[in-house]
Amino acid sequence: MDTALELNHVALLQHQAKHNGDTILLKLPIQRGSEPCREWTTVTVAEFAADVDRVAIFLLAQMTARSIPPRSVVTLLYADALIQYQDLVYAIALSRASYIPQMCSDMLTHPEIIFGLMEKADSKMILYDPSLEHLTKGCPFPKLEFNALKSIKSCPRRDNSSLPAVEDLPSGSDISFVFLTSGSTSGSPKVVPLTQTVFSIFYKIQIERWLDGDHFDSQDVFLAPGNFVCHIPSMIQYLGCLYTGSCLVQPSKPRFSVEELSNLVKVCGLNRFTTYGTFLAPYIQKAKKDPSILKLLQEMRTVSYYGVPISSDDDDWCFEKGIPATNMYGATEIGLVMSTVPGKPARFLRPEPGVLCRFDPVTDAVIQHDNLGSTTHLVEFILLADSPQIPQPHLRSADGNLRTGDLFEEQPDGSFRFRGRDDDWIKSFEADRIDARAIEAKINDTSSDIVKECVVVGHLRPSPALFVAVRREESGNSTDDEIKETILRRMEDFNARQYVHERITDKRLVFIVAEGVLPRTKKGNFRRRATEQKYLEQLDAMYMSVYGY
């Protein structure tokens, strides 16, 4: 490729439009009613580049009229539930017009939070989906709602001269995107500015891991995991596909049916399944019962997941059945930094080549194993200051390194197994660590027939508490108390191997709630602290009843 394309992602788009314009870049769903999608329309690289230029000219005129200086941050507020082509066009068109997009989704439902994050990013203006007008009321910044793409008229080619030269757009150490973290399990989103150099590293590392040196006669077709631009994995996929001549296909919605998955393969040629672990798990359950779905997964070039790991049982089953599963560990701030060790189940990870890191012991985080009561201390992943993808200084600790708060168990062969975020290890009343995620995994393992979702809480409490949404159709006429007793009875063997402060044994500390009410992040992680806050009064009352304090 021409070295000019290394300047920035707009140069990459223009290069590919000129030399590989007929390559299909996107396949977009044509939804007809509520039925599983059966039709997709295609967008070539050249068509996408033309849409970007057309919208960039429009946006440049709008910014100029509002005196927004070039290279300013401009916030894009998207309807996260909607997967729209225009979202991606607007984001790249802003870059083409010499502005820096800040990605923001309507998962943030309070205007003051949105405006505060804009202020932190030094944003000068907000562009928003028309359906989100209510989130912009009282906005202290200039604002403009998205115009439908078809309403923005095409301009003669010579009018492209009004756009800045590609060489004048942010490149190298200049900030090119601003993303927000999901908020993890407890906190507010962090503002993550990414330089052009770092973002290039992100998509090149990830696409190399996906393709893994394999070469096929047909195009690589990846699944878009959600909105094109609200979340960094989707933007990385777009740029990775653009870089390698691959294609990105959208489902009709993030959680689509097995029938639609089959259509994605038959109609769109989907051959690289990339999604969140929580989204992948239901297809694995279907594959266990349906040989045709198993065959479909086995024939994928890759089945990659991230965000939330699948269960160990599902992971072992995929490995035994030859499903090419790969677990990808990373974060908004650092991109992909670890992935599956070849020849092992997907949960066993190693750092990617070129990633400079260390694993610091966490002295008060201990795993107790079943075998002879042996224990293992956990380690925290630390990205070192001289690693190429180190984020901006405000996101690092005082020593210049990035402390992720993500904990791992080192294996005898030197690989690592993810054991949750530091937030997943709640502290008891006496400051002992409790592996909340391990308790949840055991409940899902022993009671999946009656438990649909669960979360363990109990920060600075004498013992954990459990919130569960139950499968009412499976639990028959059982009362809530009977369901609680069944869950705890099935946990007896597990509890026997735990320290006293790690056990849930009193049904008063099991709370049954409706499905969907437990706070989650977009990736599917439960927001543990948010759950505690939501049910604080009930928790206080029950702990007082059980322990007297």
N, C-alpha and C positions, 0 to 999 in steps of 0.2 A: 504494500500500500504506500501511497504518497505520504511522506513524512508530515506534510501540511495537516493531515487529518489529526495528528497528535496535538494540535493547538488546543482544541476544545471540542465538546460534543457536537456543536453546530457544524464545525469543520468536518467531523466524521459523517454527519448526515449529508452534507453537500457532496462530499467525495463519493459516498455510496449511491446517491441519487444520480450522479454523473456517470459512474462506471458500472453500476449494477441496479439501475433504476427499475427494471422489470421484476426484480426479486420481490416476492410477496413478503411483506414485513408483518402485517396484522391480518387476523381473521376475526370479524366482528359478528356477534350473534344477531339473527333476525328473529325476534320473538313474536310468536303468533299465539295470543292468549296465554293460558297457564300451562300449556303442554310442554314437555321437555323439548328443548331447542333441537331443530333438525336442519336448519339452514344457517349458513354464515356467508357474509360478503367479504371480499378481500380488498386490502389496501396495499399497493406497491410502495417501495421506497420513494420513487419519484412522486407519486400521488401525495404521500405524506409530506414530503419536503415542500411541495407546492402549497398545501394547506397551511403549513407552518409559515411560509413567506407571506401568504395572503393575510393571515391573522396578525403576524408581526407588524406589517405596515399599518393595519388598523390600530393596534395597541400603541405603536410609536406615536401616532397622531393623538391618541387619547392622553398619553403620558405628557406629551409636549404641551397640550392644551391646559393641563393641570400643573405645569411647571415641575414635573417629577424628573430629577436629573438622571442621566444615564448611569448605569451601574448601581442604582438604588435597589434595595430589597422591596419587592412587591409581594404581598400575601395573596395566596390563592386558597379560597375557602370552598371545599368540595362537599357535595352530598355523598358521603362515604358508602352508603348503601347502593348507590347507582354506579354501574360500571360504564363510563362514557368515553367515547373516542375523543370528544372535544376537550376533556380534561387534559389529556396528553398533549393535544395540539396547543392549547393555551400555555402550558408549562414550557414547552420547547420554543413556542413563539415569543414568549417573554425573554428567554435567553437570546433568541435571534435579534430581538429589538434592543439588546444590551442591558437588560434588567436581570435581577437575581431572584428567582422564585422562592418564596417560603411556602412550603406545603402545609396546609392546615385542613383538618377534616371536621365534619359536624359531630364527630364523637365528642368534641368539646362543646357542651350545650349551653355554656354561660358566656354571654358576650364579653363580660369583664375579663374572663380568663383569656379569651381570644385576643382582646385588645392588649392585655398585659404581655402576652407572648409576642405580639407584633412590636411592642415597645422594646422588649429585650433584643429582638432581632434588628432593631432600628429600621423597621419597615416604614415606607412612606405612603403606602396606598393598599387597599384591599379590593381584589376582584372576587366575585362570589356567584355561586349558582343562584338563579332567580328564586328557587324554592327556599333559600336560606335568608331571605330578606329579614326575617325576625331576629336573626343572630347579629345583624348589623345595625340595629336601632341604637341611636345615641353614639354611633361610631365617631371617634375624634379624628379619624383619618379620611382623606378623600376615598370615595368608593365608586365602583362600577360593576354592574351585574354582567355576567357572561352574555354576549350576543350569540344566538344560535349560529353555527358555522354557515348554514345556507343563507343567512341574512347578510353575511359579510361578502361583498361583491369581489369578484376577481379583478385584479389590476393588470394593466399591460406590463409586460416584462420589464420595460424601461423604468417603471415606478419602483422596482426593487432597488434602484440606485439610492433611494431615500434611506434604506437600511444601512447600518454601519458595516464596514468591512469586517469580515470574519476575524481578521488579524487584530481588530480593535476590541473584540469581545473578551470577557474574562478568561484567562488561561493560566497555566502553571500554578503559582501559589495564590492566585486570585480566588475569592469565594465564588462558586458557581451555583450552588444550591444551599438552601437552609431547610433542614428537616426537623421534625419534632419526634422525640421518643414517645413510646406508647404510654409512659407514666409508670411502667413496671407494675408491680403488685401493690404499691403503696403511695407513690409520690406523684407530684405534678410533672407534666412533660418538660423535658429539657430542650433547649434550643441548640441545634447541632448544625453549625455552618461547615460546609465541606468545600475544600479547594478543588479546582479542576484536576490537579495531579492526584490527590487522594481518591477522588471519585473514579478516576480512570483505573486506579489500582483495584478499587472495589469490583468493578465489573469485569476486569480482565482476570482477576483471581477466580471469581465465581464462575465465569464461563469456561475457564480452563478446567475447573473441577467438574463441571457438568459434562463437558465433552470428553475429558480425560484422554485426549489423544486419539479417540476413535474417529474413523472416517467412514461415512456411509454414502451410498449412491443417491439417496433421497435427502431432502432438506430436514434439518432438525426442527421439530415443532414443539414449542414449550407451552405449558399452561400458565396463563396469567392468574396469580393467586387472589386478586382483588382489584380495587380501583387502581388504575395505571400509575397514579402519581402520589396518592396520599401516603404510601408506605414505601420505604426504600427498597425492599426486595423487588417490587414491580418496576421501579425506575431502573434498577440494576439489570433486570431482565430485558427491558426495552433496549438499553444501550448494548448489552451483551449480544442480543440478537442482531441488532444493527451492525455491530462490529464483525460478527462471524457469518453474516448472510443467513441467519436462522429466522424462524417465524414465531410470533407470539399469538396464541389463540385465546380468545375470551370465552368463558362459559356464560350462561345467561344470568347466573348469580353465583356468589362464592360457594354456597353449599348446594350443589346441584345433584340431580338424581343419578342412579346407576345407569338408567337408560340414556341420559344425556352424555355420560362418560363414554358409553359405547358409541354414540353418535359423533362425539369429538374424535374418536379414533377412526371410525369408518368414513366420515365426511371430511374431516379436517386433517387427518393424518397425524393426530397427536401421538408423539412417541417419547416425550419427556415430561413426566408428571411431576410438577413442582408445586408444593403447597405447604400449608401449616400442618404440623403433626395432628392437631385436633380435627382438621378437615379430612386428613387421610384415614384416620382410624375407622370411620364407618364403612369405607370401601373395603378395608381389610376384613371386617366382620362379614360383609356380603360375600367376599371371595372365599371365606371359609365354608360357606354353604353352597356357593354357585361356581361350578368348574369353569364356566365361560368367563366370569369376572376374574377368577384366578389366572386363567390363560392370558387375559388382556393385560393384567399387571406384570405377569412373567415376561411378556413380549415387549414391554417398554424398554427403551434404551437406558433410561434411568428413572427411578422413583425417588425424588429428593424431597426432604421435608425439613422444616426449621420452626423456630418459635417455641414449640412445645413438643417434647419427645413422645413417641408412642410407647405403650407399655412394653415391658421386657418380654412378656408372653407373645405379644404380637410381633415384636422384633425377632424373636427366635423362630417363630412360625414363618415369617417372610424369608429368613435366611435358609431354613430347611426346604422351603418350596421354590427357592431360586428366584424370588422377586428381587430385582436389583436396587434395593433400598439404600439410600445414603442419607445420613443425618448431617446437617450443616449447622455449625454453631457460629454465631456472630451477633452483632448488635448494630443499631443505627449509627453509633459513634465510630465503629471500627470495621464494619463490613464483615466478610467471611474470614474467620481466623483458624477454624478447626473443622475437620470433616472425618468421615468414617475411615478406619484402617481397612485396606483391601483384605478380603478373605476372612473377615469377622462380621458378626452381627453389627447392625448400623449404630448401636449405642456406644461402641468403642471408638474413641476419637483420637486424633493426633493433630498437632499444629500444621498449618499449611506451610509449604516452603517459602522462605523469605519473611515469615512472621517472627518477629523477635519478642519473646515473652519469657516469663518465668511463672512458677507455681509456688506461692507462699503458703506454708502451713497455717491452718486456722485451728489454734490449739484447743478451743472450746467447742469445736464441731466434730463429733465422733459418730461413726456408724457402728452399730453392734450387729455382727454377723450371726447367722444361725449356727455355724459350725463351731462348737466348743466355746461359745461365748467370746470369740475373738473380736477385736475392734480395729477400726481404721480411722486415722485422722484425715480430715479433708484438707484440700488445698484450694486456694483462690487463684483464678487466672489473672495475671498482671500483664498488660501490654506495655512493653518498654518504650521509653521516650524516643529511642533512635529507630524504632520500627517504622517502615515507610508509611503505614496507614494511621499513625498516631493522630488523634483529633486535636482541635484547637486547645490552647493552654487553659482556658477557663473550665474545661471538662476534666482536667487532670488533677492529680494530687500534687502536693508541694514538691515532691521529688521529680516531677515531670512525667511520671508514669501514669497509666490509666488503671485504676482499680475497678474491675468490673462488678465485684460483688457476686460473681458466679462461682459456684463451688463444684469441685470435681473429686472423684475418688481415683487415685492412681492404681493401675493394674500391674501385676507382676511383669508383664511384657513391655511396660513403659507407655501403654496407651492410657487414655483417661475416659472416665464415665461421668457424664454430667449429673450432678446431684442437686440441682436447683439453685436458685438465687439465694443470696444471704437472707433475703426477706422470707424465703420459704422455711428458714430455720427460726422458729419463734423461740423467744426466751421465756422460761418459766419464772414464777415468783422469786425463786432463789437464783435466777440468772443462768440456769442450766439450759443448754440448747436442746431443742426438740425438732426432729425432722418431720415437719408437717406434710411435706410432699410424700414421704414414704408411708405415712399413715393413710393418706388418701389413696395411694396406689394399692395398698392392701385391702382397703374397703372396696375399691373398684374390682379387685381380684376375687374377693370372697362373696360380694353381694351385688354383683353387676346385674343379677336378675331382678333385683328390686330397687337398686339405687341408680338413678340416671345421672346425677352429678353431685359432687360433694366438695366441701372445703373445710379445712381444719384451721381453727383460730385459737387464741388464748395467750396473746402477748402479755407477759408479766403476770400470768395467772398461776394458780397452784397446779393445774393440769390442763390439757387441751379440751376444747369443745368442738363439736361437729355439727355442721349444717348440711342437710341432705335434701335433694329433690327426689321423690320416689316415683317408681313406675306403677301408677295406680292400677293399670290394667293387669299387671303381673302379681300385685300383692293381694288381689281378690278382696275379701271382706275384712281383712286384717285391720285392726285399729292402729292408730299411731303408736301407742305403747307397745303393741305386739311387734310392729315393724322395728322399733328401736331395740327391743329385746333380741330380735333375730340378728340384727346387725352386730350387736355387742357379743352375742353368743358365738358368732362365726369369727370374731376377733380374739377369742380367748387364747388360742395358741400363740398368736402374734404378741398379745399383751404380756404373756408369760415370759417372753424374752426381752421385754422392754424394762427400762428403769421405771420406778413408780411414777415419777413426774411426767413420763411420756404416755401414760395409759389413759384411755377413755373407757371407763367402766360403769359410770352412773348414767342411767338413761335420761336423767334431768339435764345432762349436758349434751344431749343429742336433740337438735332442733330440726323439725321437718318443715320445709318451706315449699312454695310453689316453684315449678320449673321456670327458669329464666330470670328469677329475681336476684340471684347472687351476682354482684358486680364482677365484670370481666374486662380485660383489655381486648383489643381487636384480635390479637393472636390467639385468644382463648384462655390466657392465664387468668386465674381468679385473683381479684384485687383483695388480698387478705385483710389489710388494714381498713379498707373501705367497708368490707363486710362487718368487721368489728364495730366500726363507727355506726353503721346502719342499725345494728341490733344491740347497741350498747346497753340500753335499759334492761332488755331481756337477759343479757349476759350477766350484768351486775346482780340482778335478782336471783338468778339460778346459782351463781357462785356463792352468794350469801347463804342460800338455802343449803347447798352441799357442804361448804367449808366454814361458813360463819364469817367470811370476810371477802 
